[in-house]
Amino acid sequence: MDQKLHMETLCIQAGYTPGNGEPRQIPIIQSTTYKYATSEDMGKLFDLEAEGYFYSRLANPTCDAVAAKICALEGGSAAMLTSSGQSANFLAIFNIAGCGDHVVASSAIYGGSYNLLAVTMKRMGVETTFLDPDCTEEELNAAFRPNTKAVFGETIANPALTVLDIEKFSRAAHAHGVPLIVDNTFATPIHCRPFQWGADIVTHSTTKYMDGHASAIGGAIVDSGKFDWTAYPEKFPGLCTPDESYHGVTYTERFGIGGAFINKCTAQLMRDFGCIQSPQSAFLLNLGLESLPLRMKQHCDNAMAIASYLKGHEKVKWVKYCGLEGDKYYALAKKYMPDGSCGVISFGLYGGRKAAESFMKHLKLGSIETHVADSRTCCLHPASSTHRQMTDVELDAAGVGADLIRLSCGLENAEDLIADIAQALERV
Ligand SMILES: *Cc1c(COP(=O)(O)O)cnc(C)c1O
């Protein structure tokens, strides 16, 4: 689809164009398997010589149509859906980094991504160096090793709400011959397209704004198609040398620079891990994508109104929202997200941890949930939930103090939300 179309149009039209008499809405292909006339036809699929589907553990037409829409939104060359944001980040990193390799990551990332890298992937032999995203370019460059294979960060970090200086991170990554992977979950392509700023791979937890209605867990991986793996064949043998588990196919040769990453990830990792999104979930995700631009505007407007209100409240010690003038990340947000950032804000009360718990208990419209980026306003105290396995030192390094309340502003009326917050603050 024509990439010059506006986002609102792509959100509705990209990814699926029905032919004459075909369903207008994306069909849910609820089938594990696909029929062929001859073994020869099937064999060509297995050799990656023909395009097509043979088993929905690897790929499914409904998922591919929705992935193609997300690909168009990000301005990428290829994309795939995964069962969750966790599996998207895992596959994106593991596709190029294995045992004995090293990753450079921002320390201000989602708790699940931190665990994935610091604990589980470490057990698999992939070591990660975590860096304050506000580090100097010198500190960043010093973190690289000969075996570094990727750099990882989040456009807007969940829940620290730091804004990644994408250009700084991509400069360092490219100077060391490795790609920058950016988790763009919070900003969504409506507000930031990391490829424009030098990111090479984008990941999403589609569970958040893209779905937007708390109905389906999912993830996505998008390749910019710009990183030239063949310039560093010794670093990326999985992409640049024959894959014995696929009859000796060399992904960069067969699929080119723009197709190698996603095709390897599908043919090899999805085959072996099977963490694909269900076609039902992909259908729900697509419904969410259709209204994403409208919803992102309302989420941001509400967040701005609430952040401004909290900033002026006597019981509120601090407020973090990159859209708020005076915020530490205001300038970076203006640069990378000129039309708005996201609907998530964080703040702390003078009473610290205890006051946070009391405030949340008294909210009526906002509910306590391990979730964000939903049409319904919700809040969370990370120190006692998602981040409770972290020490105070790690919490501070991740930018998540013990008093931090994360508030995800939904699509309700801003005046109603502020009235609810006011009565809850009153009772703290
Ligand atoms: C939620 C989230 C994830 C994990 O996604 P799931 O869909 O819950 O697996 C990854 N990154 C970010 C930024 C998130 O907010």
The ligand as a Gaussian input file, in Angstrom:
#p B3LYP/6-31G(d) Opt

LIG

0 1
 C        3.211000      -4.727000      28.326000
 C        4.490000      -4.458000      27.687000
 C        5.285000      -5.504000      27.186000
 C        4.867000      -6.940000      27.306000
 O        3.756000      -7.168000      26.529000
 P        2.688000      -8.355000      26.817000
 O        1.766000      -8.212000      25.667000
 O        2.079000      -8.100000      28.146000
 O        3.473000      -9.622000      26.794000
 C        6.467000      -5.179000      26.564000
 N        6.875000      -3.900000      26.457000
 C        6.151000      -2.870000      26.930000
 C        6.639000      -1.485000      26.775000
 C        4.940000      -3.118000      27.567000
 O        4.213000      -2.081000      28.051000

